């Protein structure tokens, strides 16, 4: 693993080249205690190789219109981080396919068409609002995942937990970029809220369809115990997520107001001292205030 240090004026963004290991024996239920959460995350991951290139394309289309050199540079750094994200998720998604899930192809085709259509038929202003809406939602999700990391990822496969937590640490790092570009070029409160609601509804709808298909393949969708577990899990997630989403809808919201979790800052420090270790977190010790890496050669 390696890194390229960049910044938003304060040197807070870093483009990291990560490596994650997925054991050959790993099933789609990489968190065996929480198969329903595994499939929610798997379904969300399937969107990344289509959503994030769409975000990159939107930002690149916006770039020539920006008259602020610092904002242009920050946009470039955001693009570099997002490019790393979708490449890593594509690798993970290929691992899921190799484990025999037949529904993945149709899910990916639908996602590819969704983002092709949005990019081709909607205005730049709409696409910037969607990008800002997604990034605001991702910031809220990242805070929720980190705060509840022990429950959601405890004792799960290190490679997958490390992938997801790395991704959302970087979502927190670049939390203000899409907002700044949107405000610079298309800033309007009602357009921003429309973008937030549209992006949130679209992504959650496609994610639900994805995890439903995957759980059907597992034989769990019609298992009442699994459905109860899924319902309780979703209640837990949305109980934490809803206040964070409502905060975004305040007229004078700015992502800079959202404090970075201490654990996310500690993860960034771990990467600087042990960049390989940041990709193999010890999921038995996620309740520690700082991330702990597995020893070299140790697997989880």
C-alpha positions in Angstrom: 0.0 0.0 0.0 1.1 3.6 -0.6 -0.3 7.0 -0.4 -0.2 10.4 -2.1 -0.8 13.2 0.3 -3.2 15.9 -0.8 -5.4 18.5 0.8 -8.4 20.8 0.8 -6.3 23.7 2.0 -5.5 22.0 5.3 -3.9 18.9 3.9 -6.7 16.6 5.1 -7.2 14.4 2.1 -4.9 11.5 1.3 -5.1 9.2 -1.8 -4.3 5.8 -0.5 -3.6 2.7 -2.5 -4.9 -0.1 -0.4 -4.7 -3.9 -0.4 -7.4 -6.1 1.1 -7.3 -9.8 1.5 -10.4 -12.0 1.2 -10.0 -15.6 2.3 -10.9 -18.3 -0.3 -13.2 -19.9 2.3 -15.1 -16.6 2.9 -18.8 -16.7 2.0 -21.0 -13.8 1.1 -21.8 -13.8 4.9 -18.4 -12.2 5.8 -20.0 -11.4 9.1 -21.3 -14.8 10.1 -23.1 -13.4 13.2 -25.0 -10.8 11.0 -25.7 -12.3 7.5 -28.3 -9.7 6.9 -25.9 -6.8 7.5 -23.4 -8.6 5.2 -25.9 -8.6 2.4 -26.8 -4.9 2.9 -23.2 -4.0 2.6 -22.7 -6.3 -0.3 -25.6 -4.8 -2.1 -24.3 -1.3 -1.5 -20.9 -2.3 -2.7 -22.4 -3.4 -6.0 -23.4 0.2 -6.8 -19.9 1.7 -6.3 -18.3 0.8 -9.7 -21.2 2.7 -11.3 -22.1 5.4 -8.8 -18.6 6.7 -8.3 -17.6 6.9 -12.0 -20.8 9.0 -12.4 -19.7 11.3 -9.5 -16.2 11.6 -11.1 -17.8 12.4 -14.5 -20.0 15.0 -12.9 -17.1 16.7 -11.2 -14.9 16.6 -14.3 -17.7 18.3 -16.3 -18.0 21.0 -13.6 -14.3 21.6 -13.4 -13.9 24.0 -16.4 -16.7 26.2 -14.9 -14.9 26.7 -11.6 -13.1 30.0 -11.2 -11.4 29.1 -7.9 -8.0 27.4 -8.4 -8.0 26.0 -4.9 -11.4 24.4 -5.4 -10.3 22.9 -8.7 -7.3 21.3 -6.9 -9.6 20.0 -4.2 -11.9 18.6 -6.8 -9.0 16.7 -8.4 -8.1 15.2 -5.1 -11.7 14.1 -4.5 -11.7 12.4 -7.9 -8.5 10.6 -7.1 -10.0 9.2 -3.8 -13.2 8.2 -5.5 -11.3 6.4 -8.3 -9.6 4.3 -5.6 -12.9 3.5 -4.0 -14.7 2.1 -7.0 -11.7 0.0 -8.1 -11.5 -1.6 -4.7 -15.2 -2.3 -4.6 -15.0 -3.8 -8.1 -12.4 -6.3 -6.8 -14.6 -7.1 -3.8 -17.7 -7.5 -6.1 -15.7 -9.9 -8.2 -15.1 -11.9 -5.1 -18.9 -12.1 -4.5 -19.5 -13.2 -8.0 -16.9 -16.0 -7.6 -18.9 -17.2 -4.6 -21.8 -18.1 -7.0 -24.4 -15.3 -6.6 -26.4 -15.4 -9.9 -28.4 -12.3 -9.3 -25.4 -9.9 -9.3 -25.3 -9.5 -13.1 -28.8 -8.2 -13.3 -28.3 -5.9 -10.3 -25.1 -4.4 -12.0 -26.9 -4.0 -15.3 -29.6 -1.9 -13.6 -27.1 0.2 -11.8 -25.1 0.8 -14.9 -28.2 1.9 -16.8 -29.4 4.2 -13.9 -26.1 6.1 -13.8 -25.7 6.2 -17.6 -29.2 7.7 -17.9 -28.6 10.3 -15.1 -25.3 11.4 -16.7 -26.7 11.6 -20.2 -30.2 13.1 -19.7 -30.0 15.3 -16.6 -28.5 18.8 -16.3 -25.2 19.4 -14.7 -27.0 21.3 -11.9 -29.1 18.2 -11.1 -26.1 15.9 -11.2 -24.2 18.2 -8.9 -27.1 18.2 -6.5 -27.2 14.4 -6.6 -23.5 14.2 -5.9 -23.8 16.6 -3.0 -26.8 14.6 -1.7 -24.9 11.4 -1.9 -21.9 12.8 -0.2 -23.9 14.3 2.6 -25.6 10.9 3.1 -22.3 9.1 3.0 -20.9 11.4 5.7 -23.9 10.5 7.9 -23.5 6.8 7.1 -19.8 7.0 7.8 -20.4 8.5 11.2 -23.0 5.8 12.0 -20.8 2.9 10.9 -17.8 4.2 12.9 -19.9 4.8 16.0 -21.5 1.4 15.9 -18.5 -0.5 14.4 -18.3 -3.1 17.2 -21.9 -4.2 16.7 -21.8 -4.1 12.9 -18.3 -5.4 12.1 -17.2 -7.2 15.3 -15.5 -10.5 14.7 -16.2 -10.3 10.9 -13.7 -10.9 8.1 -11.0 -8.4 8.4 -10.6 -7.7 4.7 -14.3 -6.6 4.3 -14.5 -4.6 7.5 -11.3 -2.9 6.6 -12.5 -2.1 3.1 -15.8 -0.5 4.3 -14.2 1.4 7.2 -11.4 2.7 5.0 -14.0 3.9 2.4 -16.0 5.8 5.0 -12.9 7.4 6.7 -12.2 8.9 3.3 -15.8 9.9 2.8 -15.3 11.9 6.0 -12.0 13.3 4.8 -13.6 14.7 1.6 -16.9 15.6 3.2 -17.0 19.2 1.9 -15.9 18.9 -1.7 -19.1 18.1 -3.5 -20.9 20.6 -1.3 -18.4 23.3 -2.2 -18.6 22.6 -5.9 -22.4 22.5 -5.8 -22.6 25.8 -3.9 -20.0 27.4 -6.2 -21.9 26.5 -9.4 -25.5 25.6 -8.6 -26.1 26.6 -5.0 -29.8 26.7 -4.1 -31.3 25.4 -0.9 -34.3 23.7 -2.6 -32.1 22.2 -5.3 -29.8 20.8 -2.6 -32.6 19.2 -0.7 -34.1 17.8 -3.9 -30.7 16.3 -4.7 -30.4 14.8 -1.2 -33.9 13.3 -1.3 -33.5 11.9 -4.8 -30.0 10.4 -4.2 -31.1 8.9 -0.8 -34.3 7.4 -2.2 -32.5 6.1 -5.3 -29.6 4.5 -3.5 -31.7 3.0 -0.7 -34.2 1.6 -3.2 -31.5 -0.1 -5.3 -29.7 -1.3 -2.2 -32.9 -2.9 -0.9 -33.5 -4.6 -4.2 -29.9 -5.9 -4.1 -29.9 -7.3 -0.6 -33.4 -8.8 -1.1 -32.0 -10.7 -4.2 -28.9 -11.8 -2.4 -30.9 -13.0 0.7 -33.3 -14.9 -1.6 -30.3 -16.7 -3.1 -29.2 -17.5 0.5 -32.6 -18.9 1.3 -33.0 -16.4 4.0 -35.6 -14.0 2.6 -38.5 -16.2 3.6 -37.0 -17.3 6.9 -38.9 -15.5 9.6 -36.0 -15.4 12.0 -33.8 -13.7 9.3 -36.6 -11.2 8.5 -37.0 -10.3 12.2 -33.2 -9.9 12.5 -33.2 -7.7 9.3 -36.0 -5.6 10.7 -34.3 -5.0 14.0 -31.0 -4.2 12.2 -32.7 -1.7 10.0 -34.4 -0.1 13.0 -31.1 0.2 14.8 -29.4 1.7 11.7 -32.2 4.3 11.0 -32.5 5.2 14.6 -28.9 6.4 14.5 -29.0 7.7 10.9 -32.2 9.8 11.0 -31.0 12.6 13.2 -27.9 12.9 11.1 -30.0 13.1 7.9 -32.3 15.7 9.4 -29.3 17.9 10.2 -28.5 18.0 6.5 -31.8 19.5 5.8 -31.3 22.6 7.9 -31.0 25.7 5.5 -27.5 26.7 6.7 -26.1 23.2 6.9 -22.4 22.9 5.9 -20.5 19.6 6.3 -17.7 21.5 7.9 -19.9 21.8 11.0 -19.8 18.0 11.4 -17.0 17.0 13.7 -14.7 14.2 12.5 -14.9 11.0 14.6 -11.8 10.5 16.7 -11.6 6.9 15.5 -11.4 8.1 11.9 -8.6 10.4 12.7 -6.8 7.6 14.6 -7.3 5.3 11.5 -5.5 8.0 9.4 -2.6 8.0 11.9 -2.5 4.2 11.8 -2.1 4.3 8.0 0.8 6.7 8.3 2.7 4.3 10.6 1.4 0.9 9.3 -0.3 1.3 6.0 -0.6 -2.4 5.4 -2.0 -2.9 8.9 -4.8 -0.4 8.1 -6.0 -2.9 5.6 -6.2 -5.7 8.0 -8.0 -4.4 11.1 -8.5 -6.7 14.1 -12.2 -7.0 14.2 -12.2 -8.5 17.6 -10.9 -5.2 19.0 -13.1 -2.7 17.3 -14.4 -1.5 20.6 -10.9 0.0 21.3 -10.8 3.8 21.0 -8.2 3.5 18.2 -8.0 0.9 15.4 -5.8 -2.1 16.0 -4.2 -4.0 13.1 -3.7 -7.7 13.0 -0.1 -8.9 13.2 1.6 -9.6 9.9 0.5 -13.0 8.7 -2.4 -13.2 11.1 -5.8 -13.7 9.6 -9.3 -13.0 10.8 
